[in-house]
Amino acid sequence: MTVKATFPASSADAAADLQPKLVSVEKARSLLGDIGKTRLYEYFYSGDLTRVKVGARTCVTVESIDRLVARFMQQAA
């Protein structure tokens, strides 16, 4: 049996692979400007943020945080 290893094309690709995909609820609040829990859950219920259960722990997808921040920036422009 032969196993072929694949490596990212560049160090930038490698760094992107190492970025977190999920963060804790507390970290998400911090990344969004220290918003309150109520506001965070409003974003969950509206579909603006995506939450994922990992065992008993609730995490937030970094992708959904990035989308929300991009929307805030677009509205501010």
N, C-alpha and C positions, 0 to 999 in steps of 0.2 A: 504494500500500500504506500503510495506516494502522497505526501502532503505538500502542497504548494503554498508558501507564505505570500501574502500580498501586503504591500506597504503603501502608505499614502504617497501621492506624487510629489508633494512638497511638505515643508515643515508647517506651512499654513494649513494644509489639509489635516495634518496630524493634530495641530492645536484645535481645530474645529471639532475633531472627533473626541477630544478630551473635555469639551465644554459640557457642563451639566445640562441635562434635558428636563429635570424636575428639581424644584426647590421647595423647601418647607413653606407653610403658610406664613410663618413669621418673616422668613427671608423675602417672600413675595411682597408682603406689606412694606418692608424696608425698601425694596427695589422700586416700589411705586410711590415713594416719597413719604414713608411712614404713615400710610393711610390707616384708618381704623378697621377693626374686624367687621363692623356692620357694612362699611363701604365695600370691603373685599367680597363679602358674601353677596352683596347686590350685584357685583360683577359676575360672580358665579351664576346666580339665578338668571341674569340677563343674557348669559352666553358669551360675555366679553372675555371671561377667563375660563380656562379648563382645569378642573381638578381631577386628580387621580388618586385612588386609594391604593396604598402599598401596605398591605397588612392592615394594621389599625391606624396607620399614619395617613394623613391627607397631604398630598403634594400638589403643586401648581406647575403646569408646563411652562417652561421658559419661552417657548414659541408663542403662547397666548399672551404672556407678559409683553413680549416684543411687539406683537400686533397692537396691543392696547396703547403702549407708549407711542408707537408710530401714529396711531389715530389721534392721540392727544397733541402730538407735535404738528400734525396736519391741520387740526382745528385751530391751533395757536397761530399758524402762519397766515 
